[in-house]
Amino acid sequence: MGERRAGVRGSGAPPPEGAGPLGLRVGQVAERAKTVTDADLRLYAELTGDYNPLHFDEAFAAGTRFRRRVAQGGIAAGLLNALVAMDLPGPGTVFMSQSLTYHRPAYVGDTLRARVEVVEVKPDKPVCRLRFSVRNQAGDVILEADAWTYTLRPDLERQRRAT
């Protein structure tokens, strides 16, 4: 199963005054889900070079506290990139900083649900602070994160140059 966009939730009402150039509101959320596959582990390893035996060797992983192969942490963290770039704040958004805390591993076959919430909006810049969580299908927290993002879009660039 591939990525699913759960959508951006909100009241549908126009953003309040002072929501900044992005029109975001504190408390606005978006979610995205992904089921982890063996192919994901292989593709991630090809991209990054992370061929740790915890991800690929059943016997090695069985001898650890995890007792079975685990997905690379970057797979769960990668969902955060998809959320900010595609959902909230959306296209043109990049990370300025992020702090990640891993609580438990993700395994092949786990369905991960990533959630982002707007916690602060700069009133004069396309910048916001976001809080993230990634949970597995049982609701266990895999990862929590906090980040600052900047959104670069042609309409925002035109506004910036005009001022």
C-alpha positions in Angstrom: 0.0 0.0 0.0 1.4 3.4 -0.9 1.0 6.8 0.6 -2.5 8.1 1.4 -3.3 11.7 2.0 -5.9 12.0 4.8 -6.3 15.6 4.0 -6.1 18.9 5.7 -8.7 19.4 8.4 -10.0 22.8 9.3 -13.2 24.7 9.8 -13.5 25.8 6.2 -13.8 29.4 7.6 -11.5 32.0 6.2 -8.3 32.4 8.3 -8.4 35.0 11.1 -6.6 38.3 10.8 -2.9 38.0 11.6 -2.6 34.4 10.2 0.4 35.6 8.2 1.0 35.4 4.5 0.3 31.6 4.3 -3.2 32.0 5.8 -2.5 29.3 8.3 -4.2 29.0 11.7 -2.7 27.7 15.0 -4.3 24.3 15.5 -4.7 23.5 11.8 -3.7 19.9 11.1 -3.0 17.5 8.3 -2.4 13.7 8.2 -0.8 11.2 5.8 -0.4 7.5 6.0 2.0 4.9 4.6 2.4 1.2 5.0 6.1 0.2 5.2 7.2 -2.5 2.7 10.4 -4.4 2.1 10.7 -2.4 -1.1 10.8 0.8 1.0 13.7 -0.5 3.0 15.6 -1.4 -0.2 14.9 1.9 -1.9 15.9 3.9 1.2 19.1 1.9 1.5 19.9 2.5 -2.2 19.3 6.3 -1.7 21.2 6.7 1.6 23.6 3.7 1.8 22.0 2.6 5.1 22.4 -1.2 4.8 22.4 -1.8 8.6 21.8 -5.5 9.2 19.0 -4.4 11.6 17.0 -3.7 8.4 18.0 -6.6 6.2 19.3 -9.6 8.2 16.6 -11.6 10.0 19.0 -13.5 12.2 21.0 -10.4 13.2 17.8 -8.5 14.1 16.4 -11.5 16.0 19.4 -11.3 18.4 18.5 -7.7 19.3 15.9 -6.2 21.6 13.8 -5.5 18.5 13.6 -9.3 17.8 12.9 -8.6 14.1 14.0 -6.4 11.2 13.1 -2.7 11.7 12.6 0.0 9.1 15.2 2.8 8.8 14.2 5.8 11.0 14.4 8.0 7.9 11.3 6.3 6.5 9.2 7.5 9.3 10.9 10.9 9.3 10.4 11.2 5.5 6.6 11.3 6.1 7.2 14.7 7.7 8.8 16.0 4.5 5.8 14.8 2.5 3.4 16.5 5.0 5.0 19.9 4.8 5.7 19.8 1.0 2.4 18.5 -0.1 -0.2 19.1 2.6 0.5 21.7 5.3 1.9 24.3 4.7 2.1 22.8 1.2 4.1 23.2 -2.0 7.2 25.3 -1.8 7.8 24.6 1.9 11.2 23.6 3.2 12.5 22.9 6.7 14.6 25.6 8.4 15.2 23.4 11.5 13.8 20.2 13.0 14.1 18.2 16.2 13.2 14.5 16.1 12.7 12.1 19.0 12.2 8.4 18.2 10.2 6.4 20.7 10.1 3.0 19.1 10.9 1.3 15.8 8.7 0.9 12.8 8.5 -2.6 11.3 7.8 -3.9 7.8 4.1 -4.1 7.5 3.4 -1.3 9.9 1.0 1.4 8.7 2.4 4.7 9.8 0.1 7.7 10.3 1.9 11.0 10.4 0.2 14.2 11.7 1.3 17.8 11.6 -0.2 20.6 13.6 0.5 24.4 13.3 1.7 25.7 16.6 2.9 29.2 15.7 2.6 31.5 12.7 4.8 34.4 11.9 2.5 37.3 11.0 4.9 39.0 8.6 6.8 36.0 7.0 5.8 32.7 5.3 7.3 31.0 8.4 5.6 28.7 10.9 6.4 26.3 13.7 4.9 22.8 13.4 4.6 19.8 15.8 4.5 16.3 14.4 3.8 12.8 15.5 4.0 9.5 13.7 2.1 6.5 15.1 1.7 2.9 14.0 -1.5 1.1 13.4 -1.8 0.3 17.1 -1.6 4.0 18.0 1.9 3.7 19.5 4.1 6.8 19.0 7.0 6.0 16.7 8.3 9.6 16.3 7.7 13.1 17.6 9.1 16.2 16.1 9.1 20.0 16.2 10.2 22.1 13.2 10.3 25.6 11.7 9.5 25.8 8.0 9.7 28.5 5.3 7.4 28.5 2.3 8.7 29.7 -1.1 5.9 30.2 -3.7 5.9 32.4 -6.8 2.9 34.4 -5.4 4.7 35.0 -2.1 7.9 36.0 -3.9 6.1 38.5 -6.0 4.5 40.0 -2.8 7.9 40.1 -1.1 9.5 41.9 -4.1 6.6 44.4 -4.3 7.1 45.6 -0.7 
